[in-house]
Each structure stands twice: as structure tokens, then as C-alpha cells.
């Protein structure tokens, strides 16, 4: 190998080899700027923005996932746009309009396929992750929600109108579909646990949730907290909770209650209720710090200027503060030392130490909403 080293060194000295800049993606993230159809590329360690990537269409309810190598983000716009964004070159690599109204997506566990769930015309469409060529179209006759990736090159999603969950296996040329009925009235969102075992849907048409054990050969619906609001006056629902923001803290789930000022605690094994915590308002996200010791909660309009922090041992609120008007989303750094908070109407992303609760920085952003760090590339369901 000495001859190779010598040749490279000689070439560099003579100018025939040009040094190339190296971009490490593990410390990066994207902030959705919903009003301007743009993304802000940010650096976690420097607490700084690096670039603005424009031209992504309607991002009013946008989400995104990352390729396994963290280089590419796949952005799902409300206008049906599917955009592939290159974080290294800081540009849109490819963009297609695949439907009239989309509501999120997922990437397969091997990174080869990207799936998008649609309100209009409904159904799920699946694309080659490299080219964005469509490889499968799965019509459902219903708005589809709660689309997640599952181990084994599968996607799981739920039908709002029909109250069914479908499992699509993409290991052959044609998708193999398993349909599960009886999931409940108007399921509105869903999550999958990090081990890929439990898929849980929230219900809008009735109080309660429904779970599926995906390790079973023939999964059957499991009712969770049926009638949790029975005997209580339900409040107007100003914004539906986002179930991707449900927390699993230790052995328990922490779930936002629809139409109530509280979060619900559920045993992760038995799915039985273990407690409730009264909150400032109707929770939108209830997100666990990576170590599971805290849950950070934000709220629906008109109480959306506030964040509460719940200790998961005592199930009590231990801190409350007001970052500013319209707190839309939170994202923890991978080890949980900081949390980044989008404050839409202040035009800021604010950064806090999760131990001291002190603000450690802020970044200007245009109507920021979702914050997505590249560490999501290595987690099922994100």
C-alpha cells in the first residue's frame, strides 16, 4: 500500500487531485417552514441553520422520513407532492405530484421503498426510493391514515371511513394485503412501537384505542381504554393529537386524550390503564425524552403557547413554561440533552436544556412546524 500512498501524496502535491469537502449527516436535521413551502437545514451541535431549501409546495401538514444513510429526506406534502431532498447538496433531487391530497408516508426497513398515504383519491402509493418511480398502487376506497413501516418490508395503514387496518407485504412483485376489520369508528392516526410489534390506532368516533399485535400470525383487534371519557363532558376538539408523538416511557405508554385536558397512562404489556395526568389543555404531542424519564407535552389552540413537562416516575407536572405563540412541535436530540421547539407565530425554533430547562439557543425560521433530526433514519416508525 506504500506505493498507493506515495502516488496519492504526489498527486496532491502536484495539484492533480483536488481535496473534497466531507459532510457528516448525523448531526443534521430539517425544519418544515409551512407557510413558505421550504425546509431549513440545521446543525444540532452548532445550534445553527445551514441552508434553506425551497420549492416543496404545500407543507401545511408535512412530514418526512430519511434514507438509511441519512443523505436523503423524503418529504410528504399536503398537496400530494413527494419530494426527495439531498442534504449534502442542499437541494431537491426529485419531486413528483402523486395525488391530490396526501397525509404522510413511510420508508421500508431496507430503505428501498417509500410509501405515501392519501386522502384524495385515497389509498397508498409506493415508490422506488432511488428514482421515485411508482411501483405499486393500493386503492382502498377510503381516506388512509396512520401509515407506518413494519419489519420485513411491510407497511401498515388504516382506513378512516371503513375502520379497517391493512398490512401490505412488499416482498414480491405484487403487494400481499392482509385486511383486519373491526378497528373502531373513525380511526384518525396510529403509531408502531419501536420493536415493530404493536400497532395502535386512536379513534375519533368513540373513546378508546385499538391495538394489533403484529407478531401474531393473524392479528386481532385489541381494545384499549374503551370509553375512557365516559361520564365526562367532552370538549370541542381544536386539533387532533398526533400519535407519532405518543410516548413510550419505560414500561408505559403516555397517550393524549381526545377532547380532554389530560394524558393517559397505559401498561406497555397488558395495555391496561395505569393512571391519568391533568394537563394545561388538550394535548397534541406527548413526547418522551429518549431516556424515558420525562414527557414533554404541547397543546391545541387556544392554549398552544405552553409546554408542560411530566415526570414519568410520579406522573406529575414538574415544569411549565411559555416559549411563545403557537408551539407546534418538539424534537429531542438523539441522547435527549436538548429539545428543539418550533414556535410558529414567533418565527423561531427555540432550544432548551432538558435538565435545567434553560434556553440554550434559538434559530430564525419562517412559520416553523415539524422538526426532524436524521437520527430518525434508524428507528422503526419514524
C-alpha positions in Angstrom: 0.0 0.0 0.0 3.1 2.3 0.3 3.1 2.9 -3.4 -0.6 4.0 -3.4 0.0 6.4 -0.5 3.0 7.8 -2.3 1.1 8.2 -5.6 -1.8 10.0 -3.9 0.6 12.3 -2.0 2.4 13.1 -5.1 -0.8 13.8 -7.0 -2.0 16.2 -4.2 1.3 18.0 -4.2 1.2 18.5 -8.0 -2.4 19.6 -7.9 -3.8 16.7 -9.9 -6.1 15.6 -7.0 -8.4 18.2 -5.5 -9.4 18.0 -1.9 -13.2 17.4 -1.4 -15.3 18.6 1.5 -16.8 16.0 3.7 -20.3 16.4 5.0 -21.3 14.4 8.1 -25.1 14.0 8.2 -25.6 12.5 11.6 -25.7 15.9 13.3 -28.2 17.4 10.8 -32.0 17.9 10.7 -34.7 19.6 8.8 -37.3 22.1 10.0 -40.5 22.5 8.0 -41.4 26.0 7.1 -45.0 25.5 6.4 -46.1 28.9 5.1 -43.3 29.2 2.5 -43.1 25.6 1.3 -39.4 25.4 2.3 -37.1 23.4 4.6 -34.5 24.8 6.9 -31.4 22.6 7.2 -30.0 22.8 10.7 -26.9 21.6 12.6 -27.6 20.3 16.2 -24.2 20.9 17.7 -23.8 24.4 16.3 -27.5 25.2 17.0 -27.5 26.9 13.6 -29.2 26.9 10.3 -27.1 25.9 7.3 -29.4 26.4 4.3 -32.9 27.0 3.1 -34.3 24.6 0.5 -37.3 26.0 -1.4 -39.9 24.8 -3.8 -41.6 22.0 -1.9 -45.2 23.0 -2.3 -47.9 22.9 0.3 -46.2 21.9 3.6 -49.2 22.8 5.9 -49.3 19.3 7.2 -46.0 17.9 6.1 -43.8 15.1 7.5 -40.7 13.4 6.3 -38.5 10.3 6.6 -34.8 9.7 6.0 -32.9 7.2 3.9 -30.7 4.7 5.9 -27.5 6.6 5.0 -29.1 9.9 6.3 -28.3 11.6 3.0 -31.9 11.9 1.6 -35.1 13.1 3.1 -38.5 12.1 1.6 -41.0 14.9 2.2 -44.7 14.3 2.1 -46.7 17.5 1.3 -50.4 18.1 1.7 -50.7 18.9 -2.0 -49.8 15.3 -2.8 -46.2 16.2 -3.5 -43.4 13.6 -2.8 -40.0 15.3 -2.7 -36.6 13.7 -2.4 -34.2 16.2 -0.8 -30.4 15.9 -0.8 -29.0 17.1 2.5 -25.4 17.0 1.2 -26.1 19.1 -1.9 -28.8 21.1 -0.1 -31.3 20.8 -2.9 -34.4 19.0 -4.2 -33.1 15.9 -6.0 -36.5 14.8 -7.4 -40.1 15.8 -7.0 -43.4 14.2 -8.1 -47.1 15.0 -7.6 -48.6 11.6 -6.8 -52.1 12.6 -5.6 -54.5 15.4 -4.8 -54.2 15.4 -1.0 -51.6 13.4 1.0 -51.3 12.8 4.7 -47.9 11.4 5.4 -45.7 8.4 4.5 -43.0 5.9 5.5 -39.9 4.2 4.2 -39.3 0.5 4.2 -36.9 -1.1 6.6 -34.4 -1.8 3.9 -34.7 1.8 2.5 -35.7 0.7 -1.0 -39.4 1.8 -1.0 -41.2 4.9 0.0 -45.0 4.8 0.7 -47.5 7.7 0.7 -51.0 7.6 2.2 -53.6 9.7 0.6 -56.9 11.4 1.4 -57.6 12.1 -2.3 -58.1 9.7 -4.1 -57.4 7.6 -1.0 -55.2 4.5 -0.8 -51.5 4.1 -0.6 -48.9 4.5 -3.4 -45.5 3.0 -3.2 -42.4 4.4 -5.0 -38.8 3.3 -5.7 -36.7 5.3 -3.2 -33.9 6.0 -5.8 -36.0 7.1 -8.8 -39.4 8.0 -7.3 -41.0 5.8 -10.0 -44.3 4.3 -8.7 -44.0 0.6 -8.2 -47.4 -0.2 -6.6 -50.8 1.4 -6.2 -53.1 0.1 -3.4 -56.6 1.6 -3.7 -58.7 1.4 -0.6 -61.9 3.4 -1.3 -61.2 5.4 1.8 -59.0 8.1 3.3 -55.9 6.4 4.6 -54.2 7.4 7.9 -51.6 6.0 10.3 -49.2 4.7 7.6 -46.0 3.2 9.2 -43.2 0.9 8.2 -43.1 -2.5 9.8 -40.2 -5.0 9.9 -40.0 -7.4 6.9 -40.5 -4.8 4.2 -44.1 -4.2 5.2 -46.3 -1.1 5.5 -49.3 -0.9 7.9 -52.1 1.7 7.4 -55.7 2.3 8.5 -58.9 3.4 6.7 -60.8 6.3 8.3 -64.1 5.5 6.6 -64.1 1.7 6.9 -62.4 1.3 10.3 -60.0 -1.3 8.9 -56.3 -1.8 9.1 -54.3 -3.2 6.2 -50.9 -4.8 6.2 -49.1 -4.6 2.9 -46.2 -7.1 2.4 -43.9 -5.9 -0.4 -41.6 -8.9 -0.7 -43.0 -10.0 -4.0 -43.8 -8.2 -7.3 -47.4 -7.6 -6.2 -48.2 -6.4 -2.7 -49.8 -9.1 -0.5 -52.6 -7.4 1.5 -54.0 -8.6 4.9 -57.2 -6.8 5.9 -58.2 -6.5 9.5 -61.8 -5.3 10.2 -63.4 -4.0 13.4 -60.7 -1.5 14.4 -63.3 1.1 15.6 -65.1 4.2 14.4 -63.1 6.8 12.5 -59.5 5.9 13.4 -57.6 9.1 12.9 -53.9 8.3 13.4 -51.7 5.5 14.5 -48.2 4.5 15.7 -46.0 1.4 15.8 -43.7 0.6 18.7 -40.0 0.8 18.2 -39.7 -3.0 18.2 -42.3 -3.3 15.4 -44.7 -5.4 17.5 -47.7 -3.2 18.5 -49.6 -1.0 16.0 -52.0 1.2 17.9 -54.8 3.5 16.4 -56.6 6.3 18.1 -60.3 6.7 17.5 -62.2 9.9 16.8 -65.7 8.4 16.6 -65.5 6.8 20.0 -63.5 7.0 23.2 -60.7 4.4 23.1 -57.9 3.0 21.0 -57.3 -0.3 19.2 -54.1 -2.3 19.1 -52.8 -5.0 16.9 -50.0 -7.5 17.9 -48.1 -7.8 14.6 -46.1 -10.8 16.0 -49.3 -12.8 15.7 -49.9 -14.9 12.6 -53.5 -13.5 12.4 -53.6 -10.2 14.4 -56.9 -9.5 16.0 -58.1 -6.0 17.2 -57.4 -5.4 20.9 -59.5 -2.7 22.5 -57.5 -0.3 24.7 -59.1 2.1 27.3 -62.7 1.7 25.8 -64.9 4.6 27.0 -62.0 6.4 28.8 -64.1 9.7 28.7 -67.3 8.1 29.9 -69.2 10.4 32.3 -67.1 13.4 31.4 -68.1 16.4 29.3 -66.2 16.2 26.0 -64.7 19.5 24.8 -64.6 20.8 21.3 -61.5 19.2 19.5 -59.5 22.1 18.1 -56.6 19.9 16.8 -56.3 16.2 16.7 -53.4 14.7 18.7 -50.5 13.4 16.7 -50.0 9.8 17.6 -46.4 9.7 16.3 -45.9 12.0 19.3 -47.2 9.3 21.8 -44.5 8.4 24.3 -43.3 5.1 25.5 -41.5 5.8 28.8 -40.1 2.6 30.4 -42.9 0.1 30.6 -45.8 2.5 29.9 -47.3 4.4 27.1 -48.3 8.1 27.6 -51.2 9.0 25.3 -53.0 12.3 24.6 -56.8 12.1 25.3 -59.0 13.3 22.5 -61.3 16.1 23.7 -60.0 16.1 27.3 -57.3 18.0 29.2 -55.3 15.0 30.2 -52.8 12.4 29.2 -53.5 8.7 29.7 -51.0 6.1 31.0 -51.2 2.5 29.8 -49.1 -0.5 30.7 -47.0 -1.5 27.7 -47.5 -5.2 28.3 -51.1 -5.6 29.4 -52.5 -2.4 27.8 -54.4 -1.7 30.9 -54.8 1.9 32.2 -52.3 2.8 35.0 -53.1 6.5 35.5 -54.0 9.9 34.2 -52.4 13.3 34.5 -54.4 16.5 34.2 -52.8 19.0 31.7 -53.0 22.6 30.8 -55.0 22.0 27.7 -55.8 19.4 25.0 -52.5 17.6 24.3 -51.3 17.5 20.7 -47.9 15.8 21.2 -46.8 13.9 24.4 -43.2 13.1 23.6 -40.8 11.1 25.8 -37.2 12.2 26.3 -35.0 9.4 24.9 -34.2 8.0 28.4 -37.9 7.9 29.2 -37.7 10.0 32.4 -39.7 13.0 31.1 -42.6 13.5 28.9 -43.0 16.9 27.2 -46.5 18.0 26.2 -47.8 20.8 24.0 -51.4 21.8 23.4 -54.1 22.7 20.9 -55.3 26.3 20.2 -56.1 28.5 22.1 -53.7 27.2 24.8 -50.8 26.5 22.4 -48.3 28.9 23.9 -47.4 26.5 26.7 -45.3 23.3 27.3 -45.6 21.1 30.3 -43.0 18.6 31.5 -44.2 15.5 33.3 -42.0 13.3 35.5 -42.7 9.7 34.5 -42.0 8.2 37.9 -44.5 10.4 39.8 -46.8 11.1 36.7 -46.8 14.8 38.0 -46.2 18.0 36.0 -42.8 19.2 37.2 -42.2 22.2 34.9 -44.4 24.6 32.8 -43.2 27.4 30.6 -44.4 29.5 27.6 -41.9 29.5 24.7 -44.2 31.8 22.7 -47.3 31.8 20.5 -48.3 28.6 18.6 -45.9 25.9 19.8 -46.4 23.3 17.1 -43.7 20.6 17.5 -40.8 19.3 19.6 -37.8 17.2 18.7 -35.2 15.8 21.2 -31.6 15.5 20.3 -30.7 11.7 20.0 -29.5 11.4 23.6 -32.1 13.8 25.0 -29.8 16.5 26.4 -31.7 19.2 24.5 -35.1 19.7 22.9 -35.9 21.9 19.9 -39.3 23.6 19.9 -41.0 25.2 16.9 -42.8 28.4 17.8 -44.7 29.3 14.6 -46.0 32.8 15.3 -42.7 33.9 16.8 -40.8 32.7 13.7 -38.4 30.9 15.9 -37.0 27.4 16.7 -36.1 27.6 20.4 -33.6 25.2 22.1 -33.7 24.1 25.7 -31.6 22.1 28.1 -33.8 19.2 29.3 -32.2 19.0 32.7 -32.1 22.7 33.7 -34.9 23.9 31.3 -32.7 26.9 30.4 -32.9 28.1 26.8 -29.6 27.4 25.1 -30.2 28.9 21.7 -32.7 29.9 19.0 -32.9 30.0 15.2 -35.0 32.2 13.0 -37.4 30.3 10.8 -40.4 31.1 8.6 -43.6 29.7 10.3 -41.8 26.6 11.6 -43.7 23.4 12.3 -42.2 19.9 12.2 -38.6 19.3 13.3 -36.9 16.1 12.1 -33.4 15.0 13.0 -31.5 12.5 10.9 -31.3 10.0 13.8 -34.9 9.1 12.8 -33.4 7.1 9.9 -32.5 4.3 12.3 -35.8 4.0 14.2 -38.9 1.9 13.1 -42.0 4.1 12.6 -40.1 7.3 12.2 
